[in-house]
Each structure stands twice: as structure tokens, then as C-alpha cells.
Amino acid sequence: MQRETQRSQQAERVKAEIIEAAIPLFARGFDSVAVQDIAAAAGHKHSLVMYHFGTKDQLWESAAARLMQRFDQLHRDYFSKGPKPAGDPQKLKRLLLAFVLALRDLPEYGQVL
């Protein structure tokens, strides 16, 4: 059982490494990057990338999902700072400002999506 848990944790770590390596490469453009490039950047073999993700499209989806989670958290953090907006115009202004600040901090979000 412990060995199974260790393997599962190792697999999750490898998947995370691959996704993290893929994000900046996908930010340059989906068609400009090969799975071999991502594997090399992650320090893993091409076959391991394919084992975990199946296709380049599925790897992109995982990378995009990771970026969306980060972006959503940044957006929530920026929106929650400061006083509660009074009325819809103020709320809309805060939402937009939070969006711009989050995009500034995570430019890969706009580039990948």
C-alpha cells in the first residue's frame, strides 16, 4: 500500500513538472512547440509525457486548467482587496481592475488561452 502511494505521488509530481514546463512553451504558441520540446524542458522522456497526457491537446488542456486556477485565485485576491464596492458600477470597476492586475502578474494566461 505504501509503495502504491509513493508511485501515485511520484506520478503526480512528474505530471506537475511536465505541466509547469509546458506553460511557458505553450505561451509562445501551440503550433510552435513540440511534445519533445516540453519533455526536454521538464527533464523527462517524450514517452513519459505521452503516457501521462496521451496527446499534445490533452497536455495543453491540463496546462490551461492550471493557468485558469492560478488566474482565478489572483483575480479573487485582487478583487477582495480594499473596501467593499458600493453599487454595480464600482463593483464592475473593481472586477476589471482585478482582471488587469491578475493578467499583469500572469501574462501566460492570455498568451496560452
N, CA, C and O atoms as a printed pandas DataFrame, in Angstrom:
     atom_number atom_name residue_name chain_id  residue_number  x_coord  y_coord  z_coord
0              1         N          MET        A               1    0.813   -1.190    0.000
1              2        CA          MET        A               1    0.000    0.000    0.000
2              3         C          MET        A               1    0.861    1.261    0.000
3              4         O          MET        A               1    0.581    2.211   -0.731
4              5         N          GLN        A               2    1.911    1.265    0.825
5              6        CA          GLN        A               2    2.797    2.422    0.889
6              7         C          GLN        A               2    3.503    2.627   -0.444
7              8         O          GLN        A               2    3.685    3.761   -0.886
8              9         N          ARG        A               3    3.897    1.545   -1.076
9             10        CA          ARG        A               3    4.577    1.618   -2.369
10            11         C          ARG        A               3    3.639    2.216   -3.419
11            12         O          ARG        A               3    4.054    3.017   -4.256
12            13         N          GLU        A               4    2.369    1.815   -3.359
13            14        CA          GLU        A               4    1.367    2.346   -4.282
14            15         C          GLU        A               4    1.190    3.846   -4.082
15            16         O          GLU        A               4    1.088    4.595   -5.054
16            17         N          THR        A               5    1.154    4.280   -2.850
17            18        CA          THR        A               5    1.029    5.700   -2.529
18            19         C          THR        A               5    2.241    6.470   -3.040
19            20         O          THR        A               5    2.100    7.561   -3.593
20            21         N          GLN        A               6    3.417    5.907   -2.858
21            22        CA          GLN        A               6    4.634    6.562   -3.335
22            23         C          GLN        A               6    4.617    6.693   -4.856
23            24         O          GLN        A               6    5.000    7.729   -5.398
24            25         N          ARG        A               7    4.174    5.644   -5.539
25            26        CA          ARG        A               7    4.089    5.697   -7.004
26            27         C          ARG        A               7    3.096    6.754   -7.453
27            28         O          ARG        A               7    3.347    7.494   -8.404
28            29         N          SER        A               8    1.979    6.817   -6.766
29            30        CA          SER        A               8    0.959    7.805   -7.107
30            31         C          SER        A               8    1.484    9.223   -6.893
31            32         O          SER        A               8    1.262   10.103   -7.725
32            33         N          GLN        A               9    2.170    9.438   -5.796
33            34        CA          GLN        A               9    2.756   10.754   -5.517
34            35         C          GLN        A               9    3.831   11.098   -6.543
35            36         O          GLN        A               9    3.927   12.243   -6.986
36            37         N          GLN        A              10    4.630   10.117   -6.918
37            38        CA          GLN        A              10    5.666   10.316   -7.937
38            39         C          GLN        A              10    5.023   10.675   -9.270
39            40         O          GLN        A              10    5.489   11.583   -9.958
40            41         N          ALA        A              11    3.969    9.976   -9.635
41            42        CA          ALA        A              11    3.280   10.254  -10.894
42            43         C          ALA        A              11    2.710   11.673  -10.900
43            44         O          ALA        A              11    2.802   12.374  -11.908
44            45         N          GLU        A              12    2.129   12.093   -9.789
45            46        CA          GLU        A              12    1.577   13.452   -9.700
46            47         C          GLU        A              12    2.681   14.497   -9.777
47            48         O          GLU        A              12    2.500   15.554  -10.383
48            49         N          ARG        A              13    3.822   14.205   -9.165
49            50        CA          ARG        A              13    4.956   15.139   -9.222
50            51         C          ARG        A              13    5.456   15.276  -10.654
51            52         O          ARG        A              13    5.725   16.385  -11.116
52            53         N          VAL        A              14    5.580   14.156  -11.356
53            54        CA          VAL        A              14    6.050   14.173  -12.743
54            55         C          VAL        A              14    5.061   14.934  -13.624
55            56         O          VAL        A              14    5.469   15.741  -14.459
56            57         N          LYS        A              15    3.776   14.685  -13.444
57            58        CA          LYS        A              15    2.767   15.397  -14.227
58            59         C          LYS        A              15    2.848   16.898  -13.978
59            60         O          LYS        A              15    2.748   17.692  -14.913
60            61         N          ALA        A              16    3.027   17.283  -12.728
61            62        CA          ALA        A              16    3.144   18.703  -12.385
62            63         C          ALA        A              16    4.386   19.314  -13.033
63            64         O          ALA        A              16    4.328   20.437  -13.536
64            65         N          GLU        A              17    5.496   18.598  -13.028
65            66        CA          GLU        A              17    6.723   19.097  -13.663
66            67         C          GLU        A              17    6.511   19.305  -15.159
67            68         O          GLU        A              17    6.961   20.300  -15.727
68            69         N          ILE        A              18    5.835   18.372  -15.779
69            70        CA          ILE        A              18    5.582   18.473  -17.219
70            71         C          ILE        A              18    4.671   19.665  -17.517
71            72         O          ILE        A              18    4.926   20.430  -18.448
72            73         N          ILE        A              19    3.628   19.816  -16.739
73            74        CA          ILE        A              19    2.709   20.950  -16.945
74            75         C          ILE        A              19    3.439   22.269  -16.755
75            76         O          ILE        A              19    3.281   23.188  -17.559
76            77         N          GLU        A              20    4.235   22.368  -15.699
77            78        CA          GLU        A              20    4.965   23.613  -15.436
78            79         C          GLU        A              20    5.943   23.932  -16.563
79            80         O          GLU        A              20    6.120   25.095  -16.923
80            81         N          ALA        A              21    6.570   22.911  -17.113
81            82        CA          ALA        A              21    7.486   23.130  -18.239
82            83         C          ALA        A              21    6.719   23.520  -19.497
83            84         O          ALA        A              21    7.221   24.279  -20.326
84            85         N          ALA        A              22    5.506   23.000  -19.636
85            86        CA          ALA        A              22    4.716   23.256  -20.845
86            87         C          ALA        A              22    4.158   24.673  -20.894
87            88         O          ALA        A              22    4.029   25.243  -21.977
88            89         N          ILE        A              23    3.833   25.241  -19.767
89            90        CA          ILE        A              23    3.161   26.544  -19.744
90            91         C          ILE        A              23    3.930   27.622  -20.504
91            92         O          ILE        A              23    3.356   28.229  -21.408
92            93         N          PRO        A              24    5.193   27.891  -20.189
93            94        CA          PRO        A              24    5.882   28.952  -20.934
94            95         C          PRO        A              24    6.090   28.601  -22.409
95            96         O          PRO        A              24    6.151   29.492  -23.255
96            97         N          LEU        A              25    6.198   27.320  -22.716
97            98        CA          LEU        A              25    6.365   26.925  -24.118
98            99         C          LEU        A              25    5.061   27.124  -24.887
99           100         O          LEU        A              25    5.082   27.624  -26.012
100          101         N          PHE        A              26    3.938   26.746  -24.303
101          102        CA          PHE        A              26    2.651   26.975  -24.956
102          103         C          PHE        A              26    2.361   28.468  -25.086
103          104         O          PHE        A              26    1.639   28.882  -25.992
104          105         N          ALA        A              27    2.919   29.278  -24.188
105          106        CA          ALA        A              27    2.725   30.731  -24.274
106          107         C          ALA        A              27    3.321   31.304  -25.562
107          108         O          ALA        A              27    2.911   32.370  -26.020
108          109         N          ARG        A              28    4.275   30.601  -26.133
109          110        CA          ARG        A              28    4.863   31.039  -27.416
110          111         C          ARG        A              28    3.964   30.676  -28.588
111          112         O          ARG        A              28    4.126   31.206  -29.688
112          113         N          GLY        A              29    3.026   29.786  -28.358
113          114        CA          GLY        A              29    2.109   29.355  -29.405
114          115         C          GLY        A              29    2.041   27.847  -29.464
115          116         O          GLY        A              29    3.068   27.169  -29.429
116          117         N          PHE        A              30    0.843   27.326  -29.553
117          118        CA          PHE        A              30    0.614   25.886  -29.552
118          119         C          PHE        A              30    1.368   25.199  -30.683
119          120         O          PHE        A              30    2.024   24.179  -30.470
120          121         N          ASP        A              31    1.272   25.757  -31.880
121          122        CA          ASP        A              31    1.878   25.113  -33.050
122          123         C          ASP        A              31    3.395   25.237  -33.083
123          124         O          ASP        A              31    4.063   24.505  -33.814
124          125         N          SER        A              32    3.941   26.158  -32.300
125          126        CA          SER        A              32    5.393   26.366  -32.339
126          127         C          SER        A              32    6.141   25.457  -31.374
127          128         O          SER        A              32    7.368   25.518  -31.283
128          129         N          VAL        A              33    5.408   24.617  -30.655
129          130        CA          VAL        A              33    6.054   23.767  -29.663
130          131         C          VAL        A              33    5.740   22.303  -29.951
131          132         O          VAL        A              33    4.626   21.955  -30.343
132          133         N          ALA        A              34    6.727   21.470  -29.753
133          134        CA          ALA        A              34    6.563   20.025  -29.936
134          135         C          ALA        A              34    6.595   19.343  -28.571
135          136         O          ALA        A              34    7.182   19.865  -27.622
136          137         N          VAL        A              35    5.979   18.209  -28.481
137          138        CA          VAL        A              35    5.981   17.454  -27.225
138          139         C          VAL        A              35    7.413   17.154  -26.803
139          140         O          VAL        A              35    7.712   17.135  -25.609
140          141         N          GLN        A              36    8.298   16.920  -27.761
141          142        CA          GLN        A              36    9.707   16.662  -27.441
142          143         C          GLN        A              36   10.323   17.865  -26.726
143          144         O          GLN        A              36   11.133   17.700  -25.814
144          145         N          ASP        A              37    9.936   19.081  -27.142
145          146        CA          ASP        A              37   10.447   20.299  -26.501
146          147         C          ASP        A              37   10.006   20.360  -25.036
147          148         O          ASP        A              37   10.782   20.702  -24.144
148          149         N          ILE        A              38    8.742   20.019  -24.823
149          150        CA          ILE        A              38    8.195   20.041  -23.461
150          151         C          ILE        A              38    8.873   18.975  -22.605
151          152         O          ILE        A              38    9.231   19.230  -21.455
152          153         N          ALA        A              39    9.045   17.791  -23.165
153          154        CA          ALA        A              39    9.713   16.712  -22.432
154          155         C          ALA        A              39   11.123   17.132  -22.032
155          156         O          ALA        A              39   11.539   16.927  -20.891
156          157         N          ALA        A              40   11.849   17.714  -22.964
157          158        CA          ALA        A              40   13.216   18.155  -22.668
158          159         C          ALA        A              40   13.224   19.224  -21.586
159          160         O          ALA        A              40   14.053   19.182  -20.677
160          161         N          ALA        A              41   12.302   20.187  -21.675
161          162        CA          ALA        A              41   12.237   21.260  -20.681
162          163         C          ALA        A              41   11.883   20.720  -19.297
163          164         O          ALA        A              41   12.332   21.253  -18.282
164          165         N          ALA        A              42   11.082   19.669  -19.263
165          166        CA          ALA        A              42   10.685   19.062  -17.982
166          167         C          ALA        A              42   11.727   18.090  -17.455
167          168         O          ALA        A              42   11.681   17.696  -16.289
168          169         N          GLY        A              43   12.673   17.698  -18.315
169          170        CA          GLY        A              43   13.687   16.730  -17.901
170          171         C          GLY        A              43   13.174   15.303  -17.895
171          172         O          GLY        A              43   13.650   14.460  -17.135
172          173         N          HIS        A              44   12.191   15.041  -18.756
173          174        CA          HIS        A              44   11.612   13.698  -18.848
174          175         C          HIS        A              44   11.597   13.247  -20.300
175          176         O          HIS        A              44   11.787   14.051  -21.213
176          177         N          LYS        A              45   11.372   11.970  -20.502
177          178        CA          LYS        A              45   11.314   11.417  -21.848
178          179         C          LYS        A              45    9.964   11.715  -22.494
179          180         O          LYS        A              45    8.938   11.841  -21.826
180          181         N          HIS        A              46   10.008   11.821  -23.816
181          182        CA          HIS        A              46    8.799   12.044  -24.616
182          183         C          HIS        A              46    7.733   10.998  -24.293
183          184         O          HIS        A              46    6.553   11.322  -24.161
184          185         N          SER        A              47    8.159    9.748  -24.167
185          186        CA          SER        A              47    7.207    8.663  -23.900
186          187         C          SER        A              47    6.495    8.847  -22.558
187          188         O          SER        A              47    5.332    8.467  -22.422
188          189         N          LEU        A              48    7.173    9.420  -21.574
189          190        CA          LEU        A              48    6.558    9.654  -20.272
190          191         C          LEU        A              48    5.496   10.752  -20.364
191          192         O          LEU        A              48    4.446   10.665  -19.727
192          193         N          VAL        A              49    5.776   11.775  -21.154
193          194        CA          VAL        A              49    4.790   12.838  -21.376
194          195         C          VAL        A              49    3.542   12.242  -22.019
195          196         O          VAL        A              49    2.421   12.519  -21.593
196          197         N          MET        A              50    3.745   11.431  -23.037
197          198        CA          MET        A              50    2.614   10.816  -23.730
198          199         C          MET        A              50    1.864    9.843  -22.820
199          200         O          MET        A              50    0.639    9.742  -22.899
200          201         N          TYR        A              51    2.578    9.138  -21.971
201          202        CA          TYR        A              51    1.944    8.214  -21.028
202          203         C          TYR        A              51    0.970    8.959  -20.114
203          204         O          TYR        A              51   -0.147    8.501  -19.876
204          205         N          HIS        A              52    1.408   10.108  -19.609
205          206        CA          HIS        A              52    0.593   10.852  -18.656
206          207         C          HIS        A              52   -0.523   11.671  -19.307
207          208         O          HIS        A              52   -1.572   11.879  -18.697
208          209         N          PHE        A              53   -0.306   12.134  -20.534
209          210        CA          PHE        A              53   -1.270   13.058  -21.137
210          211         C          PHE        A              53   -1.918   12.534  -22.422
211          212         O          PHE        A              53   -2.970   13.036  -22.819
212          213         N          GLY        A              54   -1.334   11.566  -23.060
213          214        CA          GLY        A              54   -1.935   10.975  -24.256
214          215         C          GLY        A              54   -1.675   11.749  -25.522
215          216         O          GLY        A              54   -1.159   11.200  -26.496
216          217         N          THR        A              55   -2.027   13.023  -25.520
217          218        CA          THR        A              55   -1.839   13.853  -26.709
218          219         C          THR        A              55   -1.350   15.239  -26.297
219          220         O          THR        A              55   -1.434   15.629  -25.133
220          221         N          LYS        A              56   -0.852   15.948  -27.255
221          222        CA          LYS        A              56   -0.432   17.331  -27.028
222          223         C          LYS        A              56   -1.643   18.182  -26.633
223          224         O          LYS        A              56   -1.536   19.068  -25.785
224          225         N          ASP        A              57   -2.790   17.908  -27.253
225          226        CA          ASP        A              57   -4.009   18.646  -26.924
226          227         C          ASP        A              57   -4.405   18.452  -25.457
227          228         O          ASP        A              57   -4.797   19.404  -24.781
228          229         N          GLN        A              58   -4.300   17.218  -24.976
229          230        CA          GLN        A              58   -4.649   16.957  -23.581
230          231         C          GLN        A              58   -3.657   17.611  -22.623
231          232         O          GLN        A              58   -4.040   18.053  -21.539
232          233         N          LEU        A              59   -2.396   17.673  -23.013
233          234        CA          LEU        A              59   -1.403   18.369  -22.207
234          235         C          LEU        A              59   -1.717   19.864  -22.173
235          236         O          LEU        A              59   -1.619   20.496  -21.121
236          237         N          TRP        A              60   -2.093   20.427  -23.319
237          238        CA          TRP        A              60   -2.467   21.845  -23.367
238          239         C          TRP        A              60   -3.662   22.102  -22.453
239          240         O          TRP        A              60   -3.687   23.093  -21.722
240          241         N          GLU        A              61   -4.648   21.215  -22.494
241          242        CA          GLU        A              61   -5.827   21.385  -21.635
242          243         C          GLU        A              61   -5.440   21.386  -20.162
243          244         O          GLU        A              61   -5.971   22.174  -19.380
244          245         N          SER        A              62   -4.526   20.513  -19.784
245          246        CA          SER        A              62   -4.072   20.473  -18.395
246          247         C          SER        A              62   -3.313   21.739  -18.027
247          248         O          SER        A              62   -3.490   22.280  -16.936
248          249         N          ALA        A              63   -2.473   22.208  -18.931
249          250        CA          ALA        A              63   -1.727   23.448  -18.681
250          251         C          ALA        A              63   -2.683   24.639  -18.599
251          252         O          ALA        A              63   -2.530   25.499  -17.731
252          253         N          ALA        A              64   -3.657   24.690  -19.488
253          254        CA          ALA        A              64   -4.633   25.780  -19.469
254          255         C          ALA        A              64   -5.458   25.749  -18.185
255          256         O          ALA        A              64   -5.748   26.797  -17.608
256          257         N          ALA        A              65   -5.835   24.559  -17.737
257          258        CA          ALA        A              65   -6.596   24.438  -16.493
258          259         C          ALA        A              65   -5.773   24.937  -15.306
259          260         O          ALA        A              65   -6.296   25.626  -14.430
260          261         N          ARG        A              66   -4.490   24.589  -15.279
261          262        CA          ARG        A              66   -3.611   25.054  -14.192
262          263         C          ARG        A              66   -3.515   26.579  -14.211
263          264         O          ARG        A              66   -3.570   27.224  -13.165
264          265         N          LEU        A              67   -3.372   27.145  -15.406
265          266        CA          LEU        A              67   -3.306   28.603  -15.517
266          267         C          LEU        A              67   -4.618   29.256  -15.086
267          268         O          LEU        A              67   -4.602   30.294  -14.424
268          269         N          MET        A              68   -5.738   28.665  -15.450
269          270        CA          MET        A              68   -7.029   29.232  -15.058
270          271         C          MET        A              68   -7.190   29.234  -13.543
271          272         O          MET        A              68   -7.713   30.192  -12.974
272          273         N          GLN        A              69   -6.744   28.168  -12.889
273          274        CA          GLN        A              69   -6.818   28.122  -11.427
274          275         C          GLN        A              69   -5.987   29.246  -10.817
275          276         O          GLN        A              69   -6.440   29.936   -9.903
276          277         N          ARG        A              70   -4.784   29.425  -11.319
277          278        CA          ARG        A              70   -3.906   30.482  -10.798
278          279         C          ARG        A              70   -4.500   31.860  -11.060
279          280         O          ARG        A              70   -4.507   32.730  -10.189
280          281         N          PHE        A              71   -5.000   32.039  -12.284
281          282        CA          PHE        A              71   -5.569   33.330  -12.649
282          283         C          PHE        A              71   -6.795   33.631  -11.781
283          284         O          PHE        A              71   -6.937   34.742  -11.270
284          285         N          ASP        A              72   -7.666   32.657  -11.617
285          286        CA          ASP        A              72   -8.862   32.864  -10.797
286          287         C          ASP        A              72   -8.490   33.248   -9.371
287          288         O          ASP        A              72   -9.116   34.125   -8.778
288          289         N          GLN        A              73   -7.475   32.594   -8.823
289          290        CA          GLN        A              73   -7.047   32.924   -7.466
290          291         C          GLN        A              73   -6.490   34.339   -7.400
291          292         O          GLN        A              73   -6.818   35.089   -6.481
292          293         N          LEU        A              74   -5.655   34.711   -8.357
293          294        CA          LEU        A              74   -5.125   36.080   -8.393
294          295         C          LEU        A              74   -6.256   37.093   -8.514
295          296         O          LEU        A              74   -6.273   38.109   -7.818
296          297         N          HIS        A              75   -7.202   36.804   -9.407
297          298        CA          HIS        A              75   -8.326   37.715   -9.619
298          299         C          HIS        A              75   -9.125   37.885   -8.324
299          300         O          HIS        A              75   -9.472   39.006   -7.953
300          301         N          ARG        A              76   -9.416   36.784   -7.640
301          302        CA          ARG        A              76  -10.144   36.862   -6.367
302          303         C          ARG        A              76   -9.355   37.657   -5.330
303          304         O          ARG        A              76   -9.919   38.471   -4.599
304          305         N          ASP        A              77   -8.050   37.415   -5.275
305          306        CA          ASP        A              77   -7.217   38.129   -4.308
306          307         C          ASP        A              77   -7.237   39.632   -4.562
307          308         O          ASP        A              77   -7.409   40.414   -3.627
308          309         N          TYR        A              78   -7.066   40.039   -5.808
309          310        CA          TYR        A              78   -7.085   41.472   -6.130
310          311         C          TYR        A              78   -8.462   42.074   -5.902
311          312         O          TYR        A              78   -8.573   43.197   -5.410
312          313         N          PHE        A              79   -9.505   41.343   -6.252
313          314        CA          PHE        A              79  -10.859   41.870   -6.073
314          315         C          PHE        A              79  -11.196   42.049   -4.599
315          316         O          PHE        A              79  -11.889   42.999   -4.234
316          317         N          SER        A              80  -10.719   41.158   -3.760
317          318        CA          SER        A              80  -11.068   41.211   -2.333
318          319         C          SER        A              80  -10.301   42.285   -1.566
319          320         O          SER        A              80  -10.651   42.597   -0.428
320          321         N          LYS        A              81   -9.264   42.851   -2.172
321          322        CA          LYS        A              81   -8.506   43.905   -1.500
322          323         C          LYS        A              81   -9.311   45.205   -1.513
323          324         O          LYS        A              81  -10.007   45.513   -2.480
324          325         N          GLY        A              82   -9.204   45.936   -0.452
325          326        CA          GLY        A              82   -9.871   47.230   -0.386
326          327         C          GLY        A              82  -11.293   47.131    0.121
327          328         O          GLY        A              82  -11.782   46.051    0.454
328          329         N          PRO        A              83  -11.950   48.285    0.173
329          330        CA          PRO        A              83  -13.322   48.315    0.704
330          331         C          PRO        A              83  -14.312   47.646   -0.255
331          332         O          PRO        A              83  -14.078   47.553   -1.460
332          333         N          LYS        A              84  -15.410   47.192    0.317
333          334        CA          LYS        A              84  -16.460   46.567   -0.479
334          335         C          LYS        A              84  -17.043   47.607   -1.438
335          336         O          LYS        A              84  -17.390   48.712   -1.021
336          337         N          PRO        A              85  -17.152   47.249   -2.738
337          338        CA          PRO        A              85  -17.667   48.228   -3.706
338          339         C          PRO        A              85  -19.123   48.600   -3.400
339          340         O          PRO        A              85  -19.945   47.759   -3.035
340          341         N          ALA        A              86  -19.402   49.897   -3.567
341          342        CA          ALA        A              86  -20.758   50.407   -3.338
342          343         C          ALA        A              86  -21.471   50.504   -4.676
343          344         O          ALA        A              86  -21.271   51.459   -5.428
344          345         N          GLY        A              87  -22.293   49.525   -4.967
345          346        CA          GLY        A              87  -23.075   49.560   -6.195
346          347         C          GLY        A              87  -22.400   48.848   -7.349
347          348         O          GLY        A              87  -21.207   48.545   -7.314
348          349         N          ASP        A              88  -23.204   48.587   -8.379
349          350        CA          ASP        A              88  -22.725   47.837   -9.544
350          351         C          ASP        A              88  -21.610   48.527  -10.324
351          352         O          ASP        A              88  -20.666   47.849  -10.732
352          353         N          PRO        A              89  -21.668   49.850  -10.554
353          354        CA          PRO        A              89  -20.553   50.479  -11.294
354          355         C          PRO        A              89  -19.203   50.322  -10.587
355          356         O          PRO        A              89  -18.184   50.077  -11.232
356          357         N          GLN        A              90  -19.205   50.463   -9.268
357          358        CA          GLN        A              90  -17.957   50.301   -8.503
358          359         C          GLN        A              90  -17.490   48.846   -8.535
359          360         O          GLN        A              90  -16.295   48.570   -8.646
360          361         N          LYS        A              91  -18.435   47.929   -8.437
361          362        CA          LYS        A              91  -18.088   46.509   -8.473
362          363         C          LYS        A              91  -17.486   46.147   -9.827
363          364         O          LYS        A              91  -16.485   45.434   -9.898
364          365         N          LEU        A              92  -18.096   46.637  -10.892
365          366        CA          LEU        A              92  -17.589   46.374  -12.239
366          367         C          LEU        A              92  -16.186   46.948  -12.408
367          368         O          LEU        A              92  -15.311   46.305  -12.987
368          369         N          LYS        A              93  -15.980   48.144  -11.906
369          370        CA          LYS        A              93  -14.658   48.772  -11.979
370          371         C          LYS        A              93  -13.623   47.945  -11.223
371          372         O          LYS        A              93  -12.516   47.740  -11.720
372          373         N          ARG        A              94  -13.969   47.466  -10.024
373          374        CA          ARG        A              94  -13.052   46.633   -9.235
374          375         C          ARG        A              94  -12.774   45.305   -9.922
375          376         O          ARG        A              94  -11.639   44.827   -9.927
376          377         N          LEU        A              95  -13.832   44.698  -10.512
377          378        CA          LEU        A              95  -13.648   43.434  -11.234
378          379         C          LEU        A              95  -12.677   43.613  -12.396
379          380         O          LEU        A              95  -11.790   42.785  -12.607
380          381         N          LEU        A              96  -12.847   44.691  -13.145
381          382        CA          LEU        A              96  -11.978   44.945  -14.292
382          383         C          LEU        A              96  -10.549   45.229  -13.846
383          384         O          LEU        A              96   -9.601   44.726  -14.448
384          385         N          LEU        A              97  -10.388   46.020  -12.810
385          386        CA          LEU        A              97   -9.047   46.309  -12.289
386          387         C          LEU        A              97   -8.384   45.023  -11.799
387          388         O          LEU        A              97   -7.203   44.795  -12.060
388          389         N          ALA        A              98   -9.129   44.193  -11.099
389          390        CA          ALA        A              98   -8.591   42.925  -10.612
390          391         C          ALA        A              98   -8.174   42.045  -11.789
391          392         O          ALA        A              98   -7.147   41.370  -11.723
392          393         N          PHE        A              99   -8.962   42.047  -12.861
393          394        CA          PHE        A              99   -8.639   41.269  -14.054
394          395         C          PHE        A              99   -7.323   41.755  -14.669
395          396         O          PHE        A              99   -6.452   40.950  -14.998
396          397         N          VAL        A             100   -7.188   43.050  -14.818
397          398        CA          VAL        A             100   -5.976   43.619  -15.429
398          399         C          VAL        A             100   -4.751   43.324  -14.567
399          400         O          VAL        A             100   -3.700   42.960  -15.095
400          401         N          LEU        A             101   -4.868   43.474  -13.268
401          402        CA          LEU        A             101   -3.736   43.205  -12.375
402          403         C          LEU        A             101   -3.349   41.728  -12.392
403          404         O          LEU        A             101   -2.166   41.391  -12.388
404          405         N          ALA        A             102   -4.348   40.856  -12.411
405          406        CA          ALA        A             102   -4.058   39.419  -12.462
406          407         C          ALA        A             102   -3.390   39.065  -13.784
407          408         O          ALA        A             102   -2.466   38.252  -13.814
408          409         N          LEU        A             103   -3.843   39.658  -14.859
409          410        CA          LEU        A             103   -3.236   39.402  -16.174
410          411         C          LEU        A             103   -1.809   39.947  -16.229
411          412         O          LEU        A             103   -0.936   39.354  -16.864
412          413         N          ARG        A             104   -1.582   41.063  -15.570
413          414        CA          ARG        A             104   -0.219   41.611  -15.494
414          415         C          ARG        A             104    0.711   40.626  -14.786
415          416         O          ARG        A             104    1.849   40.421  -15.207
416          417         N          ASP        A             105    0.214   40.020  -13.707
417          418        CA          ASP        A             105    1.033   39.108  -12.914
418          419         C          ASP        A             105    1.167   37.718  -13.545
419          420         O          ASP        A             105    2.095   36.975  -13.224
420          421         N          LEU        A             106    0.255   37.378  -14.426
421          422        CA          LEU        A             106    0.261   36.055  -15.050
422          423         C          LEU        A             106    0.024   36.196  -16.558
423          424         O          LEU        A             106   -1.011   35.761  -17.064
424          425         N          PRO        A             107    0.977   36.800  -17.277
425          426        CA          PRO        A             107    0.775   37.042  -18.709
426          427         C          PRO        A             107    0.595   35.761  -19.525
427          428         O          PRO        A             107   -0.004   35.786  -20.601
428          429         N          GLU        A             108    1.109   34.653  -19.018
429          430        CA          GLU        A             108    0.954   33.396  -19.739
430          431         C          GLU        A             108   -0.515   33.025  -19.921
431          432         O          GLU        A             108   -0.880   32.346  -20.881
432          433         N          TYR        A             109   -1.343   33.474  -18.999
433          434        CA          TYR        A             109   -2.771   33.175  -19.082
434          435         C          TYR        A             109   -3.339   33.667  -20.408
435          436         O          TYR        A             109   -3.997   32.910  -21.123
436          437         N          GLY        A             110   -3.093   34.903  -20.731
437          438        CA          GLY        A             110   -3.585   35.459  -22.000
438          439         C          GLY        A             110   -2.890   34.846  -23.208
439          440         O          GLY        A             110   -3.513   34.647  -24.252
440          441         N          GLN        A             111   -1.620   34.549  -23.072
441          442        CA          GLN        A             111   -0.864   34.002  -24.188
442          443         C          GLN        A             111   -1.275   32.569  -24.516
443          444         O          GLN        A             111   -1.380   32.203  -25.686
444          445         N          VAL        A             112   -1.504   31.771  -23.497
445          446        CA          VAL        A             112   -1.869   30.378  -23.733
446          447         C          VAL        A             112   -3.301   30.257  -24.210
447          448         O          VAL        A             112   -3.599   29.480  -25.117
448          449         N          LEU        A             113   -4.191   31.032  -23.596
449          450        CA          LEU        A             113   -5.590   30.918  -23.963
450          451         C          LEU        A             113   -5.868   31.672  -25.231
451          452         O          LEU        A             113   -7.006   31.690  -25.701
